[in-house]
Amino acid sequence: MTKAASEAGISPRTVYNWRLNPAFARQCAEAIEAGSDFLEDEARRRAVASEKKGGATGEVPKGPVSDRLLLALLAARRPHRFGRIRNIQPANPTDASSEIVKASLERKLARLARRNRAPRLPGQAD
């Protein structure tokens, strides 16, 4: 929004105020969607024009590129397609309960403590 507002000669705050108008908000959403289409097209172009079997087959980028940034923008604008899956639950929630994990860790820590306290004979392995 900031760049578009600057190019239009208005402040970003003005754009955000105008977005309270449903018709303007709809036009903004359409513009953002068109920009997202461009991002998706660019991701596809890079995938097809990437290096294959030791030789470059595509166009040379005009400047530095950041595929991670491109993917982050796509995930932000089209989370249903490019976002990461969040809130993944284990298949059996009781298997991964915090009490079970805590008890397992406590047993392992106790074993380590006993091992570290035990006297070692010369040549004895850990």
Secondary structure, 3 states (H helix, E strand, C coil): CHHHHHHHCCCHHHHHHHCCCHHHHHHHHHHHHHHHHHHHHHHHHHHHCCCECCECCCCCCCCCCCHHHHHHHHHHHCHHHHCCCCCCCCCCHHHHCHHHHHHHHHHHHHHHHHHHHCCCCCCCCC
